[in-house]
Amino acid sequence: FERRFWLYRKGYDFDRLVERVAELLEMRTSEVVRTGKFARTVEARTVLCYWANRELGMRVVELARRLKLAQPTVTQSVARGEKVVSEKGLQIEKELK
């Protein structure tokens, strides 16, 4: 909970996470949340779903609604997200090592 509240105090919500993922993966925010199976978009959504669920505590149902995806798709993205974040060395904030 401490980490989640720290992120909220730093201004992180779903929209800020979208911006951060876009920044890290060098793409537009519209690409992060667009529908479709474009490789870059899928990777970005995977990171977004993982962080939103695990770091901000957002429910999968809420993420599915916001991203216009099926709930099982979001659940799979959350599961894959940890690997992507780890492999690429991505961090929400530098202080969160």
ZAGU-855843 format. One record per atom (N, C-alpha, C): x, y negated, z negated. Coordinates in steps of 0.001 Angstrom, whole numbers, plus 500000, padded with zeros to 6 digits. Layout:
BEGIN
XYZ...
***
This chain:
BEGIN
500820501200500000500000500000500000500858498744500000501967498779499276502826497598499198503270497123500578503700498051501376504178497715502720503046497124503560501871497721503464500708497241504209500376495812503826500370495515502546500069494161502100501172493189502489502409493648502474503525492808502915503316492415504376502924493378505205502678493100506619501527492117506799500447492303506043499323491372506134499744489964505713500554489872504675501035488556504239501914487903505302502632488711506068503474488198507152502650487869508400501332488071508325500460487718509435500166488844510410500488490074510036500247491193510940498823491711510808498168491717511951496879492352512112496934493039513473495835493540513959495842494257515228496394493391516362495903492166516453496330491280517545497813490957517475498334490753516279499770490470516125500592491700516481500082492896516155500786494121516541500845494256518061499756493914518736499753493960520200500857493051520732500957491852520186501990490904520605503385491462520344503576492068519183504894492602518818505296493761519725504363494656520010504659495779520901505014495258522285504260494295522766504546493700524078505943493074524094506269492385523023507595491751522912508711492798522937508570493842522139509607494868522052509778495640523355508689495900524050508746496699525268508797495836526529508945494524526316509104493559527400507992493687528446506774493480527979505614493523528858504575492520528379503562492290529167502492491368528778501538492058527811500909491266526959499954491839526001498801492523526723498414491999527861497310492616528615497673494022529080498949494273529319499390495612529722499300496601528566499527496119527361499507496989526181498112497552525955497095496746526144495727497165525802494882497571527008495447497548528218494638497912529383494366499415529402493295499761530073492963501174530208493779501760531356493862503056531386494602503721532448495761504523531909496353505290532789497432506192532392498777505773532964498993504471533046500286503963533481501314504286532402502458504780532789503463505256531823503819504194530786504073502972531235504444501901530291503303501595529331502096501580529852500934501282529018500706502381527990500829503619528412500640504742527487501673504675526364502914504400526701503957504293525684503659503144524716503261502016525255502955500852524416501765501142523504500727501743524050499549502077523228499909503093522155500819503999522484501261504998521504501910504316520304502805503380520568503463502628519489502429501802518723501556501137519440500516500320518816499622501156517909499154502287518397498274503150517593498988503669516349500232504065516514501006504574515377501153503507514297501624502332514686501819501261513706500507500796513094499478500647513919498188500171513404497620501157512387497743502442512677497206503454511773498084503659510547499366503878510760500259504227509647500728503026508837500949501905509494501493500741508785500401499789508289499364499579509099498294498665508681497103499390508072497064500707508232495979501483507648494670501405508419494734501010509683493517500960510487493031502375510785491737502540510783491159503852511048491202504146512550491322505421512871491381505861514259490115505446515007488984505516514334487709505138514957487747503670515387488280502806514539488383501382514851489335501158516027490460501850516032491414501723517135490794502198518456490065503298518407489410503816519608488419502789520156487681502155519288486711501146519706487419499952520348488454499456519687489168498282520196489872498546521525490408499738521679491156500070522893490294500729523967489032500969523640488104501617524577488635502986525023489062503749524020489582505089524251488785506078523404488875507346523749488242508384522941489034508567521647488330508903520595488979509088519297490096510138519345489907511302519998491010512276520070492250511723520781492040510859521759493166510244522469493984509376521524493297508611520694493987507750519723494715508608518694494079509677518245494706510583517275496005511160517847495980511545519117497187512066519764498255510985519886497833509761520171498784508647520276499471508383518949498713508423517878499294508221516546500343509296516279500022510537516618500957511648516383502235511486517215502103511046518461503279510855519331504072509604518962503398508659518360504010507362518082505244507418517220505241508257516224506402508350515326507653508718516106507518509647517033508665510075517837509159508930518729508251508226519369508634507124520258509339506021519472508756505649518335509343504599517495510743505009517039510875506246516629512165506743516157513198506799517285512820507345518424513752507480519546514233506131520063513346505157520103513692503842520642514222502892519563514157503318518298514636502464517212513801501218517028512503501313517270511612500140517168511242499858515723511129498590515399510715498170514062509728497033514192508741497022513305507791495927513322508527494631512989509287494668511938510081493523511495511467494036511113512445493222511265513807493623510932513969493964509457513224493257508600513354493499507156512773494824506715512046495516507592511370496764507215512201498000507563513463497988507326514327499131507680514087500312506814
***
